[in-house]
Amino acid sequence: MVIFHPSQQAITLEASADGDAIFVIGSAAPHPHELHLGNYSVHTSAESLALGEANIERLRQLLVAAGDRRNASGTTPVFRG
């Protein structure tokens, strides 16, 4: 993985003659807000990050409490509320 900094310079890619190579390049416009990175989510404020991560933990606890719900068609736990 490579992260490129904003620039107007060209990016040169070179593969050896020994085999095939596949390059996947992704880019995006800079986000207009400061980002707060969590373990499982990204938010635009520390407060919303804390709420989001707390909700993820709440859902994790519900899944653990539900136990093994696998069946022939797969696992599909749904929690409302």
N, C-alpha and C positions, 0 to 999 in steps of 0.2 A: 504494500500500500504506500502511496506517495501522496502528500498533500502539497499542492502548489499555492504559493502566495499570489495575491493580485499583481498582475504584470501585463504588459503589452508585448512581451518577448515571445518568440516562437518556442514551441516544445518539440525537440527532436527525439524521435524514437528510432532505435536501431536494433534489429534482430540479427543473430548470428546466422551463418549459412548452414548450420548443422540441423536445423529443424524448423518447424512451424512456430509461430508466435501469435498470440491474440492479445491485443491491447484494448482495454475498455477505459474510456475517459469520461468522467462525469464532471459537470460544472454547474454552478448556480450563482445567482446574484447574491451579494452579501445581505444578510438579514438586517433589517433596520433597527432591531432592538438587541440589547445585551441578552445573551442566552444563559440560562442557569441549567447546568447539566446534572441530571440525577443518575441513579443506577439504571433506571428503566425508562426515563422520560426526559424531555427537554421542555422548559417553560420560559416565559419572558419575565418572570419575577421569582424571587426567593419564596414568596408566600404561595404562589400557585404551584411551584415545584413541591413544596412541603405537603400541600393538599393532595396533589396528584400521586406522590409517592405513598402517602398514607392510604389513599384509596386502593392503590395496587396491593399494599400489604393486607388491607381488609379483604380484598377479593382472594388473595392467596390463602388467608386463614379459612375463608368459606370453602375453597376447593379442598383443603386438607381435611376439614371437618366432614365434608361430604363423602370422603373415602373413595375407594375405587369404584367408579361408575361406568367402567368400560362394558360395552356390549358388542354384539356382532356387527353393528353399523359404526362403531367408534365411540369416542367420548364426547358428550355434548352437554356439560353442565351449564345451566342457565340460572342466574341469580338476579332477582328483582328487588328493588327497594333501596 
